[in-house]
Amino acid sequence: MSQYQRYFLELTYEGTRYHGWQIQPNAVTVQQKLNEALAILLRHPVETTGAGRTDTGVHARQLFVHFDYPDSLKAIDLVRFEAGINALLPIDIAVKRVTPVHPDAHARFDAIKRSYEYHIHFHKNPFKNNYSWLLKGNLDVEAMNQAGQIIMEYTDFSCFSKSNTQVKTNNCKVTRAEWVQTGDGLVFYISADRFLRNMVRAIVGTCLMVGRHEIEPDGIRQIIESKNRSNAGTSVPACGLYLTEVKYPYL
């Protein structure tokens, strides 16, 4: 029986041209392009498992995936592997490193922290198209940060989850939810042990309700406790969202 070595692959991509990470019928995805490139390079069918899934148009500065391959690659081959896979991948997808790991290591289940950023700018800028959301109007950033502090008091985020998503639990431990002003906009930083589908974009939309004084910061408590998605804010566009970090206890 063949022995398999498991590898972790660190990936970064610009998601504008893709229908998200996960393979879908009749749509081009990041996982599809990666699997195709791996199969050509390794001359063997390869299935990858990602740390999570990003939706259409969402970017990733860091995403880890794992895959198994028979006959362990030697250390010197890992350098050639990185150059080879990047030569085969499209210009908007890149592999940063590949690391041999324990056979039971799992890119999704072993992740202990994930971080996202959401970028907003207030003045038209053609160089920010597809990378930030153009928003008009003034926002009360202090109130939005008060809402962020309240979010960290809760664990059940059913109200921010996409409807009809089948997961075992809607509980997440949020460790950061902070708005930071930039030269011409805002960046929302959020970290948690896990995220629900559409959760970050729904949280941003709800914080904007606070920033526009449509609700008070404390009003976010009622929204969260309702566990009803229709009570939360509208999901903001995907273009401003970045998966920025995935952490593991052994990397």
Disulfide bonds with the S-S distance in Angstrom:
none
